[in-house]
Amino acid sequence: MSKPVLTLKISVFLALLVIFNCSLSGFCDSRELKSEHFIINYDDSVQYSYAPGVKKTAERLYRLITQEFNLIRDKLWVWDNRAEIFIASGREDYLSRYGCSPWSTACVNYRQKVIYTYPDQSDFEPILAHELTHIIFREYLGRNNLPLWLDEGMAVYIEDKYRNGLYRKNLFILKDLIKEDGYIDFRHLNEITSSGLGGQPTDYAKIFYIQSYSIIYFIFQEYGKSNFSRFLWHLKNDKDVQSALSRTYYYLTDLEALEKRWKEFYLE
């Protein structure tokens, strides 16, 4: 006689669990597509043919970004450790559901390895590359208190590879910024946080992003990618940017030295 009651209790529990998970994700009317490293959750209104394309792009970018900087992590993105991508029905749904910045086209939860976005964006590949770089980079270093310029510089560098060098083509503006002291000095740059940047004017944010990218570009051009991989290894173990710089590059003993060499590079 107790078996039907037990079955009923289990059924109720599972139903409540589904409702709880549904309320947490905000995806109560959604479909799911799984791949080796990702779980794609997409709103019922999104065309069924759209998700496989996202899955294919995400898997390709995952491998390329990992190989680009040799960001090998101890724990692979498989089974329960896969990253998730949530695709809202459209831009308005994306903004209202996830509370992302109004100017954004995607946003990320680094710790949970979750990316939020919406469909039918013509430049979706570079957008996804940018957000994936944030997650992979932070996971490799095993820390969340990274200088924002380094985190964004890395993400923009990868993004730029899929934007036909749009940021690289705009590096010419740095010469005037440096000559007119219109750039952000490196001590201040190193202290900027996401919340602090969010309160700045749009022009300031543009300078921040182009400058952050330009530092990564300069280091690659001047010292090569293999040395940069060594820098990241030291950063992972030393937990300090200036210490990692000095251990990797003979001339870059601290942020002041990096700033001096960076200015010389773009004024040549």
C-alpha positions as CSV (number, residue, x, y, z in Angstrom):
1,M,0.0,0.0,0.0
2,S,2.9,2.4,0.6
3,K,4.5,2.0,-2.8
4,P,2.0,4.3,-4.7
5,V,2.5,6.9,-2.0
6,L,6.2,6.7,-2.3
7,T,6.0,7.0,-6.1
8,L,3.8,10.0,-5.7
9,K,6.2,11.7,-3.4
10,I,9.1,11.1,-5.7
11,S,7.1,12.4,-8.7
12,V,6.2,15.6,-6.7
13,F,9.8,16.0,-5.6
14,L,11.1,15.8,-9.2
15,A,8.4,18.2,-10.4
16,L,9.4,20.7,-7.8
17,L,13.1,20.2,-8.7
18,V,12.3,21.0,-12.4
19,I,10.4,24.1,-11.3
20,F,13.2,25.2,-9.1
21,N,15.8,24.8,-11.8
22,C,13.5,26.5,-14.3
23,S,13.2,29.6,-12.0
24,L,16.9,29.8,-11.5
25,S,17.8,29.8,-15.1
26,G,14.9,31.8,-16.3
27,F,14.4,29.2,-19.1
28,C,11.1,27.6,-18.3
29,D,10.2,27.2,-22.0
30,S,13.4,26.1,-23.6
31,R,15.2,23.4,-25.5
32,E,18.6,21.9,-24.8
33,L,21.4,20.7,-27.1
34,K,24.5,19.1,-25.7
35,S,28.0,18.8,-27.2
36,E,31.3,17.6,-25.8
37,H,32.1,20.8,-23.9
38,F,28.9,22.8,-24.0
39,I,25.2,22.6,-23.1
40,I,23.2,25.0,-25.3
41,N,19.9,26.2,-23.8
42,Y,17.7,28.1,-26.2
43,D,14.2,29.6,-26.0
44,D,11.4,27.8,-27.6
45,S,10.9,30.7,-30.0
46,V,14.4,30.4,-31.4
47,Q,14.6,28.5,-34.7
48,Y,15.6,24.9,-34.1
49,S,18.3,25.1,-36.8
50,Y,20.1,28.0,-35.0
51,A,21.4,26.0,-32.0
52,P,23.5,23.5,-33.9
53,G,25.4,26.4,-35.5
54,V,26.1,27.8,-32.0
55,K,27.3,24.4,-30.8
56,K,29.7,24.0,-33.8
57,T,31.1,27.5,-33.4
58,A,31.5,27.1,-29.6
59,E,33.4,23.8,-29.9
60,R,35.7,25.2,-32.6
61,L,36.5,28.4,-30.6
62,Y,37.0,26.4,-27.4
63,R,39.9,24.5,-29.1
64,L,41.4,27.4,-30.9
65,I,41.4,29.7,-27.8
66,T,42.9,26.9,-25.6
67,Q,45.7,26.3,-28.2
68,E,46.3,30.0,-28.9
69,F,47.9,30.6,-25.5
70,N,48.4,27.0,-24.4
71,L,45.8,27.4,-21.7
72,I,45.6,23.8,-20.5
73,R,43.5,23.4,-17.4
74,D,43.4,20.5,-15.0
75,K,39.7,19.9,-15.3
76,L,38.2,19.5,-18.7
77,W,34.8,20.8,-19.8
78,V,33.1,17.4,-20.0
79,W,30.0,15.9,-18.5
80,D,28.8,17.9,-15.4
81,N,31.7,20.4,-15.9
82,R,30.5,21.6,-19.3
83,A,30.0,25.3,-20.0
84,E,26.5,26.5,-20.7
85,I,25.2,29.0,-23.3
86,F,21.7,30.5,-22.8
87,I,20.1,32.0,-25.9
88,A,17.1,34.3,-25.2
89,S,14.3,34.8,-27.7
90,G,15.6,38.3,-28.7
91,R,17.5,41.4,-27.5
92,E,14.7,42.7,-25.3
93,D,14.2,39.2,-23.7
94,Y,18.0,39.0,-23.2
95,L,18.2,42.3,-21.4
96,S,15.2,41.8,-19.2
97,R,15.9,38.2,-18.3
98,Y,19.6,38.5,-17.5
99,G,20.1,42.1,-16.5
100,C,23.1,42.5,-18.8
101,S,24.5,45.9,-19.7
102,P,22.2,47.7,-22.2
103,W,25.0,48.1,-24.7
104,S,26.1,44.5,-24.6
105,T,25.3,41.7,-27.0
106,A,26.4,38.9,-24.6
107,C,27.5,38.7,-21.0
108,V,29.2,36.0,-18.9
109,N,29.2,34.5,-15.5
110,Y,32.9,33.5,-15.1
111,R,32.6,31.3,-12.1
112,Q,29.6,29.3,-13.3
113,K,31.0,29.1,-16.9
114,V,27.7,30.5,-18.4
115,I,27.3,32.8,-21.4
116,Y,24.0,34.7,-22.1
117,T,23.2,36.0,-25.5
118,Y,20.4,36.2,-28.1
119,P,20.2,34.9,-31.8
120,D,20.7,36.2,-35.3
121,Q,23.7,38.5,-34.6
122,S,25.8,39.0,-37.7
123,D,29.0,39.2,-35.6
124,F,28.2,36.4,-33.2
125,E,31.5,34.5,-33.7
126,P,33.8,37.3,-32.4
127,I,31.3,38.0,-29.6
128,L,31.4,34.3,-28.5
129,A,35.2,34.2,-28.9
130,H,35.5,37.2,-26.5
131,E,33.3,35.7,-23.8
132,L,34.8,32.3,-24.0
133,T,38.3,33.8,-23.7
134,H,37.2,35.4,-20.4
135,I,36.1,32.0,-19.0
136,I,39.1,30.0,-20.3
137,F,41.6,32.6,-19.3
138,R,40.3,33.0,-15.7
139,E,39.9,29.2,-15.3
140,Y,43.6,28.7,-16.4
141,L,44.9,31.2,-13.9
142,G,42.6,29.9,-11.2
143,R,41.7,33.4,-9.9
144,N,39.1,36.1,-10.2
145,N,41.1,39.1,-9.1
146,L,42.8,39.8,-12.4
147,P,43.6,43.3,-13.5
148,L,40.7,44.2,-15.8
149,W,43.0,45.5,-18.6
150,L,44.7,42.1,-18.8
151,D,41.4,40.2,-18.8
152,E,39.8,42.4,-21.4
153,G,43.0,42.8,-23.5
154,M,43.2,39.1,-23.9
155,A,39.5,38.8,-24.8
156,V,39.7,41.7,-27.3
157,Y,42.8,40.2,-28.9
158,I,41.0,36.9,-29.6
159,E,37.9,38.8,-30.6
160,D,39.9,40.9,-33.1
161,K,41.0,37.7,-34.9
162,Y,37.4,37.2,-35.9
163,R,36.7,40.9,-36.7
164,N,39.2,41.1,-39.5
165,G,41.6,43.1,-37.4
166,L,39.2,45.9,-36.6
167,Y,41.0,46.8,-33.3
168,R,44.4,46.4,-34.9
169,K,43.4,48.9,-37.6
170,N,42.5,51.5,-35.0
171,L,45.8,51.3,-33.1
172,F,47.0,54.4,-35.0
173,I,44.9,56.6,-32.6
174,L,47.3,55.6,-29.7
175,K,50.1,57.9,-31.1
176,D,48.0,61.0,-30.6
177,L,46.7,59.8,-27.2
178,I,50.3,59.3,-26.0
179,K,51.5,62.6,-27.4
180,E,48.6,64.5,-25.8
181,D,48.7,62.5,-22.5
182,G,45.2,61.3,-23.4
183,Y,45.8,57.7,-22.5
184,I,45.2,56.1,-19.1
185,D,48.4,55.9,-17.1
186,F,49.3,52.3,-16.3
187,R,49.1,52.6,-12.5
188,H,45.5,53.9,-12.8
189,L,44.8,51.4,-15.6
190,N,45.8,48.5,-13.3
191,E,43.3,49.6,-10.6
192,I,40.3,49.9,-12.9
193,T,37.5,47.4,-12.1
194,S,34.4,46.4,-14.0
195,S,32.1,48.4,-11.8
196,G,34.5,51.4,-12.0
197,L,34.6,51.2,-15.8
198,G,30.8,50.9,-16.0
199,G,30.5,54.4,-14.4
200,Q,32.8,56.1,-17.0
201,P,31.7,57.9,-20.2
202,T,31.6,55.9,-23.4
203,D,34.7,57.6,-24.8
204,Y,36.7,56.7,-21.7
205,A,35.6,53.0,-22.1
206,K,36.7,53.0,-25.7
207,I,40.2,54.2,-24.7
208,F,40.3,51.6,-22.0
209,Y,39.5,48.8,-24.5
210,I,41.8,49.9,-27.3
211,Q,44.6,50.5,-24.8
212,S,44.2,47.1,-23.1
213,Y,44.3,45.4,-26.4
214,S,47.3,47.5,-27.5
215,I,49.3,46.3,-24.5
216,I,48.7,42.6,-25.4
217,Y,49.5,43.3,-29.1
218,F,52.7,45.2,-28.2
219,I,53.9,42.3,-26.0
220,F,53.3,39.8,-28.7
221,Q,55.0,41.9,-31.4
222,E,58.0,42.8,-29.3
223,Y,58.6,39.6,-27.3
224,G,56.7,36.8,-29.0
225,K,53.8,34.5,-27.9
226,S,56.0,31.8,-26.3
227,N,57.3,34.4,-23.8
228,F,53.8,35.5,-23.1
229,S,52.9,31.9,-22.2
230,R,55.7,32.0,-19.7
231,F,54.3,35.2,-18.4
232,L,50.9,33.6,-17.8
233,W,52.5,30.6,-16.1
234,H,54.3,33.0,-13.7
235,L,51.1,35.0,-13.2
236,K,49.3,31.8,-12.3
237,N,51.9,30.9,-9.7
238,D,53.1,34.3,-8.5
239,K,49.6,35.9,-8.3
240,D,51.1,39.3,-9.1
241,V,51.4,41.1,-12.5
242,Q,54.6,43.0,-11.7
243,S,56.3,39.9,-10.4
244,A,55.3,37.9,-13.4
245,L,56.5,40.6,-15.8
246,S,59.9,40.9,-14.1
247,R,60.3,37.1,-14.1
248,T,59.5,36.8,-17.8
249,Y,60.9,39.9,-19.5
250,Y,64.3,41.4,-18.7
251,Y,63.3,45.0,-19.5
252,L,59.8,44.9,-18.0
253,T,60.6,45.0,-14.4
254,D,57.4,46.7,-13.3
255,L,54.3,48.6,-14.7
256,E,56.4,51.8,-15.2
257,A,58.9,49.9,-17.4
258,L,56.0,48.3,-19.3
259,E,54.4,51.8,-19.9
260,K,57.7,53.3,-21.0
261,R,58.4,50.5,-23.6
262,W,54.8,50.5,-24.7
263,K,54.9,54.3,-25.4
264,E,58.2,53.9,-27.4
265,F,56.7,51.1,-29.5
266,Y,53.7,53.2,-30.6
267,L,55.6,56.4,-31.1
268,E,58.1,54.8,-33.5
